Amino acid sequence: MKTTLLKSEDYTRSPWKNGGGIFTDIADAHRPGAAVKDWDSLLWRFASTPIVAPGPFSHMPGIDRLQMVVGGRGLVLKSPTQEFDEREPFTTVRFTGEMAIVTALEAGPVEVVNLMARRGAAEIGLEALKKPGEWALPAGTHLVYAARGDCGIRLDGADFAISHENTLKVELTATSTLALVSGLAVLGSIKIVG
């Protein structure tokens, strides 16, 4: 097991693919040997972003997306064929980057986290850890994000304190057990398959 604390002051910022806003990039991975780290070389990205006004989402062919509101409430994603209800915080929705989506904000701006992955290259999961308990973590990369205040976790008996908006990156070669001890965390999980 390898753990790395990612501090919020070290996160980078980058524009949305459509230029409509700014991502706070928490962690990502690109194809090995890629000359440029851009959307074409992206394997996965975990990021947060404010949505302050209704508008279209970026067109991202070949990208699978998971999203969760971590601040504010009342977000609905609308496509021509369905709606994705994120009115309640810490609800995960899954959609493809090809979908034409426009946001509706029913109660003002929100803050969301996104976990995106190139289809066929990685399998992803995103869930809120809202109350103390244990979760089995398979081999892969896991990101424990302190989305709302500080949180405390235990990994295979070792305790970690994660300050607000910081992230513990956990790289596993075998199954491990994560316990939420205090606070609330968002868990992003990535397994490279391609």
PyMOL commands that set and color helices and strands:
alter all, ss='L'
color gray80, all
select helices_A, chain A and resi 8-10
alter helices_A, ss='H'
color red, helices_A
select strands_A, chain A and resi 2-6+12-15+22-30+42-51+63-71+75-78+83-86+92-96+102-105+110-118+122-129+133-137+140-145+151-155+158-162+167-172+176-182+185-192
alter strands_A, ss='S'
color yellow, strands_A
deselect
rebuild
show_as cartoon
